[in-house]
Amino acid sequence: MSIPNSLSRRDPAVLLHPQTDWRALEETGAFAITGGEGVRIREESGQELIEGMSGLWCASLGFSEKRLVEAATKQMSQLPYEHVYSGMSHGPAVELAETLLGMAPAAMQKVFFACSGSEANDTIVRMIWYYNNALGRPRKKKMIARRRAFHGSTCVSGSLTGLPHLQSDFDLPLPGFVHTTAPHHYHEARPGEDEESFATRLAEELEELIIAEGGAECCAAFIAEPVMGAGGVILPPAGYFPKIKAVLDRYDMLMIADEVICGFCRTGNMWGSETFDIQPDFMTVAKALSSAYAPISAVMMTDRIYQVLADNSRRRGFFGHGFTYSAHPLSAAVALETLKIYAERDVLGHVRSVAPTFLAELRRFADHPLVGEARGTGLIGAIEVVADKATHRSFAPAAKVGARIAKAARDHGLITRAMGDSLGFCPPLIITAAEIREMFTRFGRALDEVHAGLSEGDRQAA
Ligand SMILES: Cc1ncc(COP(=O)(O)O)c(C=O)c1O
């Protein structure tokens, strides 16, 4: 029960929240957080919770990393702001670009900074349109993404997104943004179709879509998250990305790897692109770039792209795109310190050492009567509950079974995220094996509680 004067109660009177049922919030009040320590956060009434989602898949170093606070304080007192338009520059911007490119796949040669994943993906679309105009290919502009993808919430990144509830009534996607099947073997594969054959079929479907959309003349690029995050933590089937790449090459299309969630050790390698054999022309990074302590994102690109954009910027007078806060000194300094910490503390080695515990604990739920699939890689995973394990039939969305489990988990001291009926796990990368076990123990209690309370109505067909 929240107190009348609490943040929880004051909040709905004034604050509009992203991705929230505003009417429901008026009744329930908000869930206000007042502090954090390691992988745990504290709610205003004093309840301690394990943040099993690192916020929004982002607070990779947890909630009390003093070095990031010091880096921010130092930068704020030295140079709180300057922009990077028209050749202006500063130390944190240059050092961060050097460090980031030093960690990125060798093909990445230049970096452009923005403030969010959405802005970075918008930037890439603008760059690709600019690129094809520069090459005299004015019709080559269509972008292909996947259903269930999440690439952001602005008009363009929201058009790349393939989640209907983020597009309905917003008149999205915009024309020129099309979607192909999600690589979700559990739901999309045909009976008896193994991962490899499923991947082959998805590549064939992509090719059919490209042809239907005007082929090489009209289709510019394909964007994909290595592991789909907000769509329900969906791992690509074996062999998927090389097969997709072969199709893209036939139609002279660019590959964009949206590494906003997967980048920086999350999948057990520095990049999701390494884990899943992706060879991108563009990479989007954000979130763990600064451990979410300050807003910053980046677009990285190959030299082939850069050369065309640079020539066109000369022809036009300048590259006419950017943000007041591109490479903001505070964010850049915090991001630089974050990357130093990853290297100095061997965060990748740590992720590799605790990932087997994470995956074993996650997969232990596969035998639970409610669980259809328990999937994951590195330190990212999901547990999907279904109405019928044998047929993979989902619960009716109105039953809100996933949301009920997430709510019960919160009552048991764990933040997980319901994406439909998939419950996500993406804890801070610093989590220990003991904390992982504690996280899943808390989850198990919530799952059992909701399972015990399910009615026949809840189980009826969607
Ligand atoms: C893969 C991916 N791309 C892009 C975005 C958008 O990032 P932002 O919310 O910073 O705009 C997100 C956010 O969750 C994401 O998961």
The ligand as an SDF file (V2000), in Angstrom:
LIG
                    3D

 16 16  0  0  0  0  0  0  0  0999 V2000
   17.9470   -3.1430  -29.9020 C   0  0  0  0  0  0  0  0  0  0  0  0
   17.4990   -1.7640  -29.5540 C   0  0  0  0  0  0  0  0  0  0  0  0
   17.6870   -0.7720  -30.4370 N   0  0  0  0  0  0  0  0  0  0  0  0
   17.3110    0.4800  -30.1720 C   0  0  0  0  0  0  0  0  0  0  0  0
   16.7220    0.8040  -28.9720 C   0  0  0  0  0  0  0  0  0  0  0  0
   16.2880    2.2120  -28.6890 C   0  0  0  0  0  0  0  0  0  0  0  0
   17.0930    2.7890  -27.7540 O   0  0  0  0  0  0  0  0  0  0  0  0
   16.6340    4.1060  -26.9660 P   0  0  0  0  0  0  0  0  0  0  0  0
   15.5330    3.7110  -26.0580 O   0  0  0  0  0  0  0  0  0  0  0  0
   17.8930    4.5320  -26.2650 O   0  0  0  0  0  0  0  0  0  0  0  0
   16.1920    5.0990  -27.9800 O   0  0  0  0  0  0  0  0  0  0  0  0
   16.5350   -0.1890  -28.0070 C   0  0  0  0  0  0  0  0  0  0  0  0
   15.9360    0.1190  -26.6920 C   0  0  0  0  0  0  0  0  0  0  0  0
   15.6450   -0.7410  -25.8970 O   0  0  0  0  0  0  0  0  0  0  0  0
   16.9180   -1.5140  -28.3150 C   0  0  0  0  0  0  0  0  0  0  0  0
   16.7210   -2.5120  -27.4520 O   0  0  0  0  0  0  0  0  0  0  0  0
  1  2  1  0
  2  3  1  0
  2 15  2  0
  3  4  2  0
  4  5  1  0
  5  6  1  0
  5 12  2  0
  6  7  1  0
  7  8  1  0
  8  9  2  0
  8 10  1  0
  8 11  1  0
 12 13  1  0
 12 15  1  0
 13 14  2  0
 15 16  1  0
M  END
$$$$
